[in-house]
Amino acid sequence: MSILVINCGSSSAKYELFDLKKHKSIVKGIVERITKNSDYGKAIKTIRDRLVKAKHLKSGWELKGIGHRVVHGGEKFRGSTLISKKTVKQIDGFSKLAPLHNPPSVAGIKACFKIFKGVPQVAVFDTSFHQSMPEHSYIYGIPYGFYKKYDIRRYGFHGTSHRYVSMKASEVLKKPLSKLKLITVHLGNGCSMAAVKSGRSVDTTMGLTPLEGLLMGTRSGDIDPAIVLYLMETLKKTPAQVEDILNKKSGLLGISGISNDMRDILRAVRSGNNRAKLALDIFIYRIKKYVGAYAAVMSGLDAVIFTGGIGEHVPRIKNHIAKALKGVYSKKVKFLTIPTYEELLIAGDTYKLVK
């Protein structure tokens, strides 16, 4: 059973082909420098041609399903789903909430309908894992009508990663998810955390958009919303200019003045750069603060799991937080590093829905 996983981003299309009977990845790659949505058709054709040329789609490697990573599924999609023409329209409808992410996914899905005719497709949503959050976790303290009329609420992202490492943590700890209270920490250029109680997300740091929550590579994370108004009034900035500052010029980059890359920050810290140290201190502090909050939300804690590019490769962060929290939450709390593998989870969901 061969399953193709496709992740259409804002300027690229990543792909990975799996043989799920043998539980292994066959080949993966990326098509880059995609400048407009109409180019995703060419990218999907390139992927098809590469797989055919390498004979991965012949001699027993016939394609049985295609799984797509889709960032935003709103409240409509609480789990992965088979894609129909109606589904495509619904995913496109959430483009207002994810304008940089959903349109490429829609373009990629439409291209697959044409290029891989007859092959069933499945959408796996970043937001669906967090749809288990209770209402008091996702409703903001603004007029309730804004939620009902404009869909303004906390959605959360990186859900596929949080779900995958939660499942792997259950295996490592040799306990069923139903009996675990976990905090999953996905750290990359984008960062988020989730409180996972009995296998269900009960809270997460990202909100209506991926801007809320932890300090990130170029995103500010949590700020006083009045700062937006202050910047607009004092600096005569437009909403688009303030959004650009908060999404692309803040975070590690904005504080350090050096880079959004944690490797650069750590090198600068070792050389005695105070602003780089401040950026690192804030980065760690935010994580520590949310660990405390989520442990309280779940009335206990069994393990904290670190994943993502930074979470997997910068043990200093995990060790610092573990040391700080050991005295608070007892020595029974485990601090784990588990590499995320979102593509494998997407392939698995696709297999279950199309087999």
Summary of the structure (lengths in Angstrom):
residues: 355
radius of gyration: 20.8
end to end distance: 8.5
largest distance: 65.8
contacts: 1185
relative contact order: 0.12
helix: 48%
strand: 18%
